[in-house]
Amino acid sequence: MRKVVSFIIPTLNEEVGLKKTLSSLPADQISQLGKYHIEIVVVDSNSNDSTRDVALAMGARVIVEKKGYGRAYKTGFSVSSGDFIVTLDADGTYPVEMIPAYIKELNEKQLDFITINRLSKLEKGSMSIINKVGNKILSIAIRFLYSIRLKDSQSGMWIMKRSFLDSINIMSDNMSFSEEIKIIAFKFFRSAELDGKYYKRIGASKLNAVKDGYHNFKYLFQYKRQLKFAVRSLHVVDKNI
């Protein structure tokens, strides 16, 4: 039976960016890696443009989920059938051309989770100073609180195994979902942060850098008390927690 690679892409008014993102997916190269079947799940936060129409026209499955960034991913994970999961933003910022190499790395190194370091190669104008500074502060906080060294703690491009997702509990339904899944992955599983690229986004940003950054920073301190509930299989729990 052919294995499935599922792409989970959250959207909110991303009709132009989504079209470019989906048309750029290297489906043939991914399929050739292991004769994989490709599945695309677009989780839309009730867009009022043509985002859902674009997704359907390009062969994606569309699910509407209005309750936040993290909840969008949880919904996408729950309806997808992939043995491997790839997450992307719909704004053309992530290096989709590198996905076959990342999947190959996941398999060859027997990893459970990979996150992509956007900061290793930023296209000019792709990330504001305030976002760079905020990311740095959050990465330092994660290192201090959880002894995890990440260069890009807020990256939203991940490649992971279904078995990893089936073993964890993620509590956040908001932007802090991104840092929470990395904390779990690097604390309890075989994980890696790989270099990538980051391009200028297509369309207007939905991120409130100050508000979301503050929420994410506060969540790091609150989550310390909950980390012991993050993993369902007790044999992988870090005894230093």
Residue pairs with C-beta under 8 A, 6 or more apart in sequence:
2 35
2 36
2 37
3 34
3 35
3 36
3 37
3 83
3 84
4 36
4 37
4 38
4 39
4 81
4 82
4 83
4 84
5 30
5 36
5 37
5 38
5 39
5 82
5 83
5 84
5 85
5 86
5 103
6 39
6 40
6 41
6 80
6 81
6 82
6 84
6 85
6 86
7 25
7 38
7 39
7 40
7 41
7 86
7 87
7 88
8 41
8 43
8 73
8 76
8 77
8 80
8 85
8 86
8 87
8 88
9 18
9 21
9 40
9 41
9 42
9 43
9 60
9 76
9 87
9 88
9 89
9 90
10 42
10 43
10 44
10 45
10 69
10 72
10 73
10 76
10 89
10 90
11 18
11 42
11 43
11 44
11 45
11 47
11 51
11 55
11 90
12 44
12 45
12 46
12 47
12 51
12 206
13 47
13 48
13 49
13 51
13 203
13 204
13 206
14 47
14 49
14 51
14 90
14 91
14 202
14 203
15 47
15 49
15 50
15 51
15 53
15 54
16 202
16 203
17 89
17 90
17 91
17 92
17 201
17 202
17 203
18 42
18 51
18 54
18 55
18 90
19 54
19 58
20 92
20 202
21 88
21 89
21 90
21 91
21 92
21 94
21 96
22 40
22 54
22 55
22 58
22 59
22 60
23 58
24 92
24 96
24 97
25 38
25 40
25 96
25 99
26 96
26 97
26 99
26 100
27 38
29 100
30 36
30 38
30 99
30 100
30 103
31 37
31 38
33 100
33 103
33 104
33 107
34 107
36 84
39 61
39 80
39 81
39 82
40 55
40 58
40 59
40 60
40 61
41 60
41 61
41 63
41 76
41 79
41 80
42 51
42 52
42 55
42 60
42 61
42 62
42 63
42 90
43 63
43 64
43 65
43 72
43 73
43 75
43 76
44 51
44 52
44 55
44 62
44 63
44 64
44 65
45 64
45 65
45 66
45 72
46 64
46 66
51 90
52 62
52 64
55 62
56 62
61 79
63 75
63 76
63 79
65 71
65 72
65 75
65 76
67 173
68 173
68 174
68 175
69 173
69 174
69 175
69 177
69 178
70 170
70 172
70 173
70 174
70 175
70 176
70 177
70 178
70 180
71 173
73 87
73 177
74 170
74 173
74 177
77 85
77 165
82 162
83 161
83 162
84 103
84 106
84 159
84 160
84 161
84 162
85 158
85 159
85 160
85 161
85 162
85 165
86 99
86 102
86 103
86 157
86 158
86 159
87 156
87 157
87 158
88 94
88 96
88 156
88 157
89 156
89 157
89 201
91 201
91 202
91 203
91 205
92 199
92 200
92 201
92 202
93 118
93 126
93 198
93 199
93 200
93 201
94 116
94 118
94 156
94 157
94 196
94 197
94 198
94 199
95 116
95 157
95 196
95 197
95 198
95 199
98 116
98 196
98 197
99 159
102 114
102 116
102 159
102 194
103 159
105 111
105 114
105 192
105 194
106 114
106 159
106 160
106 161
109 190
109 192
110 190
111 161
111 190
111 191
111 192
112 160
112 161
112 163
112 164
112 185
112 189
112 190
112 191
113 158
113 159
113 160
113 161
113 164
113 181
113 185
113 186
113 189
113 190
113 191
113 192
114 158
114 159
114 160
114 191
114 192
114 193
114 194
115 150
115 152
115 155
115 157
115 158
115 182
115 185
115 191
115 192
115 193
115 194
116 152
116 155
116 157
116 158
116 193
116 194
116 195
116 196
117 151
117 152
117 155
117 193
117 194
117 195
117 196
118 127
118 152
118 155
118 157
118 196
118 197
118 198
119 127
119 132
119 135
119 151
119 152
119 198
120 151
120 152
120 195
120 196
120 197
121 195
121 196
121 197
121 198
122 197
122 198
123 197
123 198
123 199
123 200
124 200
125 200
126 198
126 199
126 200
126 201
127 198
128 209
130 209
130 210
131 207
131 209
134 154
134 209
134 213
135 152
135 153
135 154
137 213
137 217
138 153
138 154
138 179
138 213
138 216
138 217
138 220
139 150
139 151
139 152
139 153
141 217
141 220
142 148
142 150
142 153
142 179
142 182
142 183
142 220
143 149
143 150
145 220
145 221
145 224
146 183
146 186
146 187
146 224
146 227
148 182
148 183
148 186
148 187
150 182
150 186
150 193
151 193
152 193
153 178
153 179
153 182
154 178
154 179
154 216
155 178
155 196
156 178
157 196
158 181
160 185
164 185
164 189
166 232
167 189
167 231
167 232
167 233
167 236
168 181
168 184
168 188
168 230
168 231
168 232
169 229
169 230
169 231
169 232
170 177
170 180
170 181
170 184
170 230
171 180
171 223
171 226
171 229
172 180
172 219
172 223
174 215
175 207
175 212
175 215
175 216
176 215
176 216
176 219
176 220
176 223
178 216
179 216
179 219
179 220
180 219
180 223
180 230
182 191
183 223
183 227
183 230
184 227
184 230
184 231
185 191
187 227
187 230
187 238
187 241
188 230
188 231
188 236
188 237
188 238
189 236
227 241
228 237
228 241
231 237
